[in-house]
C-alpha cells in the first residue's frame, strides 16, 4: 500500500512498470508529498473490482493521471484509457511522452530531460532531479 494518507492526496498517479520506481524516488525527495502512486501490472483481464477498491479512498483527488515512459501511441495508455473512463465516469489525464514513430528519442540528454519533466508533471511538482 502507498504510504501517502488518502486525506492528503491531491494527485492519484496510476502507472505500470519501471516508471513506478522513478515516481517513488522523486516523491520521496518532496518534503510534503501530495501524490499517491498506484502500480497496475495486470491489464488483461482487467480486474475492475480490485481496481475500484484500491482507488476508492483516493477518488476525491484533484487529479487522476496515468503516467508512462513510452510515447502516448505506445505502452498501455491506448488500452487502459477507455477502461478508466468507463469505470470512473471521467477522463484520466495522460502524462508521458507525446506520440512518435519511435519509442526512443535517440538522445540520452533529451531522454533524461523528458523523464524528469514527465515525473514532475505526474506528481504535480516542479522538481529539480539530478542523476536521472
MARTI-742575 format. One line per 2 residues: number of its first residue (from 0); their letters; for each residue x, y, z of N, C-alpha, C. Coordinates in nm, 4 decimals. Atoms other than C-alpha are relative to their C-alpha. Layout:
MARTI-742575
NUM = a = X:Y:Z:X:Y:Z:X:Y:Z; ...
end
This chain:
MARTI-742575
0 = xx = 0.0824:-0.1206:0.0000:0.0000:0.0000:0.0000:0.0862:0.1262:0.0000; -0.0702:-0.1275:0.0066:0.1046:0.3566:-0.0682:-0.0052:0.0697:0.1354
2 = xx = -0.0023:-0.0621:-0.1324:0.2140:0.5464:0.2449:-0.0663:0.1374:0.0082; 0.0622:-0.1317:-0.0037:0.0527:0.8776:0.1433:-0.1420:-0.0127:0.0534
4 = xx = 0.1360:0.0081:-0.0542:-0.2586:0.9318:0.3574:-0.1038:0.0440:-0.1038; 0.1035:-0.0298:0.0988:-0.5750:0.9328:0.1475:-0.0486:0.1441:0.0113
6 = xx = 0.0508:-0.1362:-0.0197:-0.6884:1.2637:0.3006:0.0933:0.1061:-0.0572; -0.0980:-0.0968:0.0495:-0.3682:1.4370:0.1862:0.0261:-0.0124:-0.1496
8 = xx = -0.0246:0.0245:0.1417:-0.3767:1.3014:-0.1679:-0.0696:0.1041:-0.0860; 0.0541:-0.0941:0.0977:-0.4210:1.5713:-0.4305:0.0091:-0.0570:-0.1413
10 = xx = -0.0194:0.0623:0.1306:-0.2925:1.3664:-0.7243:0.0105:-0.1503:0.0174; -0.0084:0.1456:0.0033:-0.3555:0.9975:-0.7839:0.0699:-0.0369:-0.1299
12 = xx = -0.0793:0.0374:0.1167:-0.0897:0.8610:-1.0186:-0.0129:-0.1501:-0.0217; 0.0086:0.1400:0.0406:-0.1624:0.5328:-1.1956:0.1134:-0.0246:-0.0989
14 = xx = -0.1128:0.0282:0.0886:0.1287:0.3660:-1.3708:0.0245:-0.1499:-0.0058; -0.0400:0.1393:0.0111:0.2953:0.0398:-1.4642:0.1486:-0.0053:-0.0303
16 = xx = -0.1393:0.0221:0.0358:0.6488:-0.0905:-1.4811:0.1000:0.0863:0.0735; -0.1144:-0.0684:-0.0599:0.9782:0.0860:-1.4122:-0.0292:0.1433:0.0422
18 = xx = 0.0286:-0.1398:-0.0345:0.8338:0.4381:-1.4053:-0.0519:0.0116:0.1437; 0.0459:0.0021:-0.1395:0.6764:0.3415:-1.0703:0.1151:0.0336:0.0950
20 = xx = -0.1150:-0.0214:-0.0880:1.0211:0.3351:-0.9086:0.0555:0.1416:-0.0144; -0.0419:-0.1386:0.0213:1.1154:0.6698:-1.0651:-0.0945:0.0962:0.0718
22 = xx = 0.0991:-0.0835:-0.0689:0.7928:0.8203:-0.9300:0.0190:-0.0057:0.1515; -0.0217:0.0165:-0.1446:0.8551:0.6788:-0.5808:0.1238:0.0781:0.0432
24 = xx = -0.1244:-0.0697:-0.0333:1.2126:0.8112:-0.5789:-0.0195:0.1519:-0.0010; 0.0231:-0.1441:0.0090:1.1027:1.1577:-0.6897:-0.0917:0.0478:0.1118
26 = xx = 0.0933:-0.0402:-0.1059:0.8144:1.1691:-0.4427:0.0696:0.0051:0.1355; -0.0725:0.0010:-0.1272:1.0491:1.0821:-0.1563:0.0867:0.1238:0.0184
28 = xx = -0.0807:-0.1218:-0.0099:1.2519:1.3944:-0.2383:-0.0851:0.1232:0.0318; 0.0913:-0.1105:-0.0298:0.9450:1.6129:-0.1808:-0.0315:-0.0034:0.1488
30 = xx = 0.0211:-0.0040:-0.1458:0.9057:1.7271:0.1791:-0.1453:-0.0260:0.0393; 0.1417:0.0224:-0.0310:0.5257:1.7256:0.1708:-0.0679:-0.0626:-0.1211
32 = xx = 0.0596:0.0647:0.1173:0.4169:1.4690:-0.0865:-0.1522:-0.0003:0.0068; 0.1457:-0.0013:0.0080:0.0583:1.5008:-0.2011:-0.0486:-0.0906:-0.1127
34 = xx = 0.0348:0.0920:0.1082:0.0614:1.2257:-0.4614:0.0041:-0.1437:0.0505; 0.0042:0.1435:-0.0264:-0.0420:0.8646:-0.4201:0.0299:-0.0699:-0.1318
36 = xx = -0.0414:0.0713:0.1204:0.1145:0.6230:-0.6675:-0.0487:-0.1441:0.0092; 0.0519:0.1363:0.0049:-0.0619:0.3008:-0.7633:0.0487:-0.0651:-0.1291
38 = xx = -0.0542:0.0732:0.1147:0.1061:0.0490:-0.9916:-0.0986:-0.1082:-0.0423; 0.0887:0.1012:0.0579:-0.1104:-0.1645:-1.2201:0.0857:-0.0898:-0.0882
40 = xx = -0.0852:0.0905:0.0773:0.0588:-0.4737:-1.3585:-0.0775:-0.1004:-0.0849; 0.0780:0.0927:0.0829:-0.2236:-0.6867:-1.4989:-0.1052:0.0801:-0.0748
42 = xx = 0.0935:-0.0764:0.0820:-0.4067:-0.5263:-1.7877:-0.1144:-0.0862:-0.0523; 0.1028:0.0870:0.0568:-0.5947:-0.8256:-1.9220:0.0104:-0.1387:0.0605
44 = xx = 0.1270:-0.0705:-0.0179:-0.8179:-0.9484:-1.7910:0.0138:0.1057:0.1089; -0.0088:-0.1107:-0.0948:-0.8557:-0.6173:-1.6110:-0.0939:-0.0277:0.1166
46 = xx = 0.0791:0.0288:-0.1196:-0.9732:-0.6745:-1.2548:-0.0672:0.1290:0.0469; 0.0707:-0.1247:-0.0275:-1.2323:-0.3975:-1.2296:-0.0287:0.0199:0.1480
48 = xx = 0.0349:-0.0158:-0.1412:-1.3425:-0.4651:-0.8724:0.1240:0.0279:0.0847; -0.1233:-0.0263:-0.0748:-0.9850:-0.4779:-0.7401:0.0486:0.1430:-0.0250
50 = xx = -0.0405:-0.1365:0.0340:-0.9019:-0.1545:-0.9235:-0.0850:0.1021:0.0753; 0.0896:-0.0956:-0.0664:-1.2079:0.0268:-0.7876:0.0180:-0.0015:0.1511
52 = xx = -0.0239:0.0085:-0.1445:-1.1474:-0.0997:-0.4330:0.1314:0.0670:0.0390; -0.1312:-0.0579:-0.0294:-0.7840:0.0107:-0.4489:-0.0029:0.1523:-0.0063
54 = xx = -0.0022:-0.1458:0.0152:-0.8521:0.3642:-0.5702:-0.1115:0.0712:0.0756; 0.1162:-0.0614:-0.0665:-1.1752:0.4234:-0.3747:0.0379:0.1058:0.1034
56 = xx = -0.0338:-0.1032:-0.0991:-1.0058:0.6095:-0.0847:0.0575:0.1278:-0.0618; -0.0689:-0.1125:0.0629:-0.8407:0.8454:-0.3364:-0.0829:0.0691:-0.1083
58 = xx = 0.0803:-0.0547:0.1093:-1.1293:0.9314:-0.5700:-0.0291:0.1488:0.0163; 0.0188:-0.1438:-0.0222:-1.1545:1.2790:-0.4134:0.1173:0.0824:-0.0535
60 = xx = -0.1204:-0.0700:0.0471:-0.8103:1.3658:-0.5576:-0.0356:0.1003:-0.1092; 0.0233:-0.1038:0.1007:-0.7991:1.6823:-0.7682:0.0365:-0.0489:-0.1393
62 = xx = -0.0478:0.0528:0.1282:-0.6122:1.4963:-1.0432:0.0144:-0.1508:0.0091; -0.0300:0.1421:0.0162:-0.6091:1.1356:-1.1560:0.0725:-0.0107:-0.1329
64 = xx = -0.0826:0.0045:0.1203:-0.3306:1.0685:-1.4038:0.0515:-0.1409:-0.0265; -0.0718:0.1200:0.0407:-0.1826:0.7798:-1.5974:0.1364:0.0472:-0.0464
66 = xx = -0.1361:-0.0379:0.0354:0.1958:0.8101:-1.6226:0.0703:-0.1189:-0.0641; -0.0791:0.1043:0.0649:0.4056:0.6113:-1.8671:0.1194:0.0634:-0.0690
68 = xx = -0.1218:-0.0465:0.0673:0.7542:0.6433:-2.0144:-0.0136:-0.0080:-0.1515; 0.0142:0.0206:0.1435:0.6524:0.5184:-2.3564:-0.0769:0.1171:-0.0618
70 = xx = 0.0808:-0.1009:0.0673:0.5140:0.7602:-2.6160:-0.1495:-0.0331:0.0117; 0.1442:0.0154:-0.0207:0.1375:0.8124:-2.6000:-0.0613:-0.1078:-0.0885
72 = xx = 0.0554:0.1000:0.0908:0.0735:0.5872:-2.9005:0.0601:-0.1390:0.0216; -0.0577:0.1295:-0.0362:0.2701:0.3043:-2.7367:-0.0298:-0.0236:0.1476
74 = xx = 0.0263:0.0252:-0.1412:0.2513:0.1433:-2.3954:-0.1464:-0.0314:0.0261; 0.1318:0.0460:-0.0440:-0.0658:0.0731:-2.2004:-0.1109:0.1037:-0.0138
76 = xx = 0.0994:-0.1069:-0.0005:-0.2421:0.4100:-2.2337:-0.1166:-0.0261:-0.0953; 0.1065:0.0202:0.0998:-0.4366:0.3260:-2.5513:-0.0995:-0.1064:0.0436
78 = xx = 0.0867:0.1075:-0.0475:-0.5749:0.0108:-2.3906:-0.0762:0.0404:0.1260; 0.0602:-0.0277:-0.1305:-0.6420:0.1427:-2.0398:-0.0870:0.1252:0.0045
80 = xx = 0.0751:-0.1258:-0.0036:-0.7774:0.4902:-2.1161:-0.1516:-0.0196:-0.0058; 0.1452:0.0195:0.0024:-1.1272:0.3731:-2.2200:-0.0525:-0.0767:0.1215
82 = xx = 0.0405:0.0739:-0.1204:-1.1399:0.1335:-1.9237:-0.0117:0.0958:0.1176; 0.0042:-0.0978:-0.1088:-1.0548:0.4128:-1.6795:-0.1212:0.0917:-0.0137
84 = xx = 0.1117:-0.0924:0.0224:-1.3117:0.6457:-1.8363:-0.1339:-0.0667:0.0319; 0.1245:0.0723:-0.0276:-1.5845:0.3817:-1.8172:-0.0194:-0.0226:0.1499
86 = xx = 0.0115:0.0324:-0.1423:-1.5104:0.2851:-1.4556:-0.0116:0.1237:0.0881; -0.0023:-0.1198:-0.0837:-1.4507:0.6357:-1.3203:-0.1023:0.1047:-0.0421
88 = xx = 0.0978:-0.0969:0.0482:-1.7032:0.8230:-1.5314:0.0619:0.1329:-0.0384; -0.0692:-0.1214:0.0435:-1.4407:1.0799:-1.6290:0.1319:-0.0395:-0.0641
90 = xx = -0.1273:0.0271:0.0660:-1.1254:1.1075:-1.8338:0.1139:0.0088:0.1000; -0.1228:-0.0017:-0.0781:-0.7936:1.0289:-1.6707:0.1025:0.0763:-0.0838
92 = xx = -0.1002:-0.0811:0.0687:-0.5147:1.2727:-1.7587:0.1201:-0.0864:-0.0389; -0.1194:0.0713:0.0462:-0.2280:1.1310:-1.9661:0.1237:0.0835:0.0306
94 = xx = -0.1291:-0.0647:-0.0232:0.1258:1.2162:-1.8522:0.1075:-0.0926:-0.0553; -0.1055:0.0790:0.0614:0.4079:1.0910:-2.0694:0.0501:0.0689:-0.1248
96 = xx = -0.0541:-0.0561:0.1236:0.5878:1.1442:-2.3937:-0.1097:0.0090:-0.1062; 0.0972:-0.0147:0.1072:0.3945:1.2640:-2.6977:0.0137:-0.1162:-0.0989
98 = xx = -0.0022:0.1065:0.1006:0.3103:1.0242:-2.9799:0.1167:0.0198:-0.0967; -0.1112:-0.0032:0.0955:0.6065:0.9380:-3.2015:0.0053:-0.1321:-0.0756
100 = xx = -0.0173:0.1226:0.0775:0.7047:0.6833:-3.4630:0.1030:-0.0925:0.0639; -0.1065:0.0776:-0.0631:0.9985:0.5698:-3.2500:-0.0176:0.0011:0.1516
102 = xx = 0.0137:0.0027:-0.1453:0.9944:0.4566:-2.8857:0.1117:0.0747:0.0730; -0.1133:-0.0681:-0.0635:1.3277:0.6330:-2.8191:0.0279:0.1327:-0.0689
104 = xx = -0.0313:-0.1315:0.0562:1.4378:0.9932:-2.8676:0.1270:-0.0014:-0.0833; -0.1269:0.0050:0.0709:1.7806:0.8938:-2.9939:0.1071:0.0848:0.0659
106 = xx = -0.0944:-0.0851:-0.0721:1.9467:1.1303:-2.7468:-0.0155:-0.0260:0.1493; 0.0058:0.0260:-0.1436:2.0321:1.0338:-2.3888:-0.0309:0.1275:0.0776
108 = xx = 0.0245:-0.1282:-0.0673:2.0342:1.4005:-2.2856:-0.1475:0.0375:-0.0080; 0.1417:-0.0322:0.0172:1.6871:1.4601:-2.4290:-0.0880:-0.0986:0.0766
110 = xx = 0.0765:0.1012:-0.0733:1.5591:1.1335:-2.2799:-0.0040:0.0335:0.1490; -0.0056:-0.0339:-0.1427:1.6759:1.2350:-1.9310:-0.0844:0.1229:0.0310
112 = xx = 0.0800:-0.1219:-0.0184:1.5173:1.5796:-1.9684:-0.1494:-0.0331:-0.0037; 0.1406:0.0404:0.0102:1.1862:1.4285:-2.0811:-0.0436:-0.0800:0.1222
114 = xx = 0.0327:0.0840:-0.1155:1.1973:1.1773:-1.7956:-0.0249:0.0854:0.1242; 0.0162:-0.0893:-0.1148:1.2447:1.4483:-1.5310:-0.1309:0.0776:-0.0125
116 = xx = 0.1221:-0.0777:0.0224:0.9620:1.6533:-1.6860:-0.1252:-0.0840:0.0205; 0.1217:0.0804:-0.0143:0.7134:1.3668:-1.7028:-0.0217:-0.0438:0.1441
118 = xx = 0.0132:0.0362:-0.1415:0.7850:1.2589:-1.3433:-0.0526:0.1193:0.0790; 0.0446:-0.1208:-0.0696:0.7460:1.6166:-1.2179:-0.1454:0.0311:-0.0327
120 = xx = 0.1374:-0.0265:0.0415:0.4266:1.6630:-1.4186:-0.0963:-0.0981:0.0659; 0.0866:0.1009:-0.0620:0.2798:1.3380:-1.2877:-0.0235:0.0302:0.1470
122 = xx = 0.0114:-0.0280:-0.1432:0.3488:1.4402:-0.9277:-0.0547:0.1396:0.0285; 0.0518:-0.1349:-0.0188:0.2208:1.7934:-0.9863:0.1019:0.0922:0.0631
124 = xx = -0.1096:-0.0746:-0.0624:0.5589:1.9398:-0.8933:0.0916:0.0617:-0.1041; -0.1146:-0.0501:0.0748:0.8407:2.1495:-1.0268:0.1211:-0.0575:0.0703
126 = xx = -0.1101:0.0698:-0.0659:1.1283:1.9173:-0.9467:0.1315:0.0277:-0.0698; -0.1350:-0.0049:0.0531:1.4988:1.9517:-0.9926:0.0669:-0.1291:0.0431
128 = xx = -0.0545:0.1314:-0.0318:1.6173:1.5932:-1.0042:0.1309:-0.0160:-0.0759; -0.1283:0.0226:0.0649:1.9817:1.5218:-1.0743:0.0251:-0.1494:-0.0113
130 = xx = -0.0385:0.1406:0.0202:2.1411:1.1980:-1.1869:-0.1138:-0.0839:-0.0555; 0.1081:0.0762:0.0630:1.8385:1.0920:-1.3914:0.0356:-0.0259:-0.1431
end
